């Protein structure tokens, strides 16, 4: 009986050590109507479109600012050229040669000179 008692204990230990039977998931009853991969792709596309749209207005403003800056630079250079020309005129306005040229341009003559008028007979 000792042998049979020992065999019974070994069998009992094996029965206790045996892992519990794993339950299999139930078979699907039907195909799901929602295609989650498509939903994910559409959602990602919409989010990407929203992000791109949010960058659109600042990009347009950047281009407008660049154009306005370029136009302002052109006006600045024109104003600097005009300033240089006017500054030269002010500095040379009391020069006798410049005064003589302006006077002759207005039809004046020096004392002692004989004014001559040349008329061209148009043909």
ZIWOJO-V765028 format. One line per field, one symbol per residue. ss: DSSP state (H for helix, E for strand, L for the rest). phi: phi as a letter, one per 20 degrees, with the letter a starting at -180 (. if undefined). burial: 1 if it has 9 or more other ideal C-beta (glycine too) atoms within 8 Angstrom, else 0. Layout:
# ZIWOJO-V765028
ss = ???
phi = ???
burial = ???
This chain:
# ZIWOJO-V765028
ss = LHHHHHHHHHHHHHHHHLLLLLLLLLLLLLLLLLLHHHHHHHHHHHHHHHHHHHHHHHHHHHHHHHHHHHHHHHHHHHHHHHHHHHHHHHHLLLLHHHHHHHHHHLLLLLLLLLLLLLLLLLL
phi = .ffffffffffffffffffffeeeffffeaffeeefffffffffffffffffffeffffffffffffffffffffffffffffffffffffdfefgfffffffffenecffneefddddeefc
burial = 000000000000000000000000000000000000001000000000000000000000000000000000000000000000000000000000011000010000000000000000000
